[in-house]
């Protein structure tokens, strides 16, 4: 479990650093756009958790989709959080 937490934090920090590094002051509109995209993705992940937990049908496909969704959400959430943090820092400190 510690290894998975380490991987999640590493993904988030890498996404933060790369988003901050890639943020160009002349592209402030694009940074806000990508922040909005990441927020929508995080909301989609949250909704998918609720939708899958409400399903009582247990087929092989639903179980496979359940594990796939959790795996995507774990890595995707780290990257989205890191991108939001990096772009927000870039917007705040890069002129």
C-alpha positions as CSV (number, residue, x, y, z in Angstrom):
1,X,0.0,0.0,0.0
2,X,2.9,2.4,0.7
3,X,4.2,1.7,-2.7
4,X,0.9,2.7,-4.3
5,X,0.8,5.9,-2.2
6,X,4.4,6.7,-3.3
7,X,3.4,6.1,-7.0
8,X,0.3,8.4,-6.6
9,X,2.4,11.1,-5.0
10,X,5.1,10.8,-7.6
11,X,2.6,11.1,-10.4
12,X,1.0,14.2,-8.8
13,X,4.4,15.8,-8.2
14,X,5.6,15.0,-11.8
15,X,2.4,16.4,-13.2
16,X,2.8,19.6,-11.1
17,X,6.4,20.2,-12.1
18,X,5.8,19.5,-15.8
19,X,2.6,21.7,-15.9
20,X,4.4,24.5,-14.1
21,X,7.4,24.2,-16.4
22,X,5.3,24.1,-19.6
23,X,3.0,27.0,-18.6
24,X,3.8,30.0,-20.7
25,X,2.8,33.5,-19.5
26,X,1.5,34.4,-22.9
27,X,-0.9,31.4,-22.9
28,X,-3.0,32.2,-19.8
29,X,-6.3,31.3,-21.5
30,X,-5.0,27.9,-22.5
31,X,-3.9,27.3,-18.9
32,X,-7.4,28.1,-17.6
33,X,-8.9,25.9,-20.3
34,X,-6.7,22.9,-19.1
35,X,-7.6,23.6,-15.5
36,X,-11.2,23.4,-16.4
37,X,-10.6,20.1,-18.4
38,X,-8.9,18.6,-15.4
39,X,-11.8,19.7,-13.0
40,X,-14.3,18.1,-15.4
41,X,-12.2,14.9,-15.5
42,X,-12.1,14.8,-11.7
43,X,-15.8,15.3,-11.5
44,X,-16.3,12.5,-14.1
45,X,-14.2,10.1,-12.0
46,X,-16.3,11.0,-8.9
47,X,-19.6,10.4,-10.7
48,X,-18.3,7.1,-12.2
49,X,-17.6,5.9,-8.6
50,X,-21.2,6.6,-7.6
51,X,-22.7,5.1,-10.7
52,X,-20.7,1.9,-10.4
53,X,-21.4,1.5,-6.7
54,X,-25.2,1.9,-7.3
55,X,-25.1,-1.1,-9.7
56,X,-26.1,-4.3,-8.2
57,X,-25.6,-6.4,-11.3
58,X,-22.4,-8.5,-10.9
59,X,-21.3,-9.8,-14.3
60,X,-17.7,-10.4,-15.4
61,X,-17.9,-7.3,-17.6
62,X,-19.1,-5.1,-14.7
63,X,-16.4,-6.4,-12.4
64,X,-13.7,-5.8,-15.1
65,X,-15.0,-2.3,-15.7
66,X,-15.1,-1.7,-12.0
67,X,-11.4,-2.5,-11.6
68,X,-10.5,-0.6,-14.8
69,X,-12.4,2.4,-13.5
70,X,-10.6,2.3,-10.1
71,X,-7.2,2.0,-11.9
72,X,-7.9,4.9,-14.2
73,X,-9.3,7.0,-11.5
74,X,-6.3,6.5,-9.2
75,X,-3.7,7.5,-11.9
76,X,-5.9,10.0,-13.6
77,X,-6.8,11.8,-10.4
78,X,-3.1,12.2,-9.5
79,X,-2.3,13.7,-12.9
80,X,-5.3,16.0,-12.8
81,X,-4.6,17.2,-9.3
82,X,-0.9,17.8,-10.3
83,X,-1.8,19.6,-13.5
84,X,-4.3,21.9,-11.7
85,X,-1.7,22.7,-9.0
86,X,1.1,23.2,-11.5
87,X,-1.0,25.5,-13.8
88,X,-2.3,27.4,-10.8
89,X,1.2,28.0,-9.6
90,X,2.3,29.0,-13.1
91,X,-0.6,31.5,-13.3
92,X,0.2,32.9,-9.9
93,X,4.0,33.2,-10.2
94,X,4.9,33.4,-13.9
95,X,4.5,36.8,-15.5
